[in-house]
Amino acid sequence: WLRVLGVAAPNRLAVNLSRCQARTSHGCTSLAACIGLRRLDVSESPGVDDDALAAVESMSRLTHLNCAGCINIRGTGLKYVAGLTNLRYVNVERCNALTGGLKFLGQLTELARLDAGWCNHVDSTDVCAFAGLQNLKHLTLARTQVTAAGVAPIGQLSALETLHLAGCRITDVACF
């Protein structure tokens, strides 16, 4: 039925498929026909993985992508997201298998909000890739492995208004 959705309404602006238990990479591929899609929410869908994110690569008008709680996203799939230059919002919170993939998001120069909190394997090396995110206004890295070493690159983000680091291993020294 997703193929029908994509073919019947290629300029649909938003699709919410959150909490769809049977969502698979094959199903997401069918959505690739929605060339005008601006917002895609596949949050809390365990079938969404790195292969499913490959389908997103053709959605060049996408401005919002919510993958929060997609526990099978490991990180390499975010390379498909890196070419989506219109993205303003990305949510990968609680993607606990996410390892090293945030570096790909460093290419999204128009990104205004990035939520990557509660990702057990996100650390300070991931944050180093954020230097080019000069339009980033909101960043959530709460309950990640970010340490004082990751705070310095964040300090270079001149547009940053909101920073959530609750539960991170940051000392007082990093805050001055």
Secondary structure by P-SEA (a helix, b strand, c coil): caaaaaaaccccccccccccccccaaaaaaacccccccbbbbcccccccccccccccccccccbbbbcccccccccccccccccccccbbbbccccccccccccccccccccbbbbcccccccccccccccccccccbbbbccccccccaaaaaaacccccccccccccccccccc
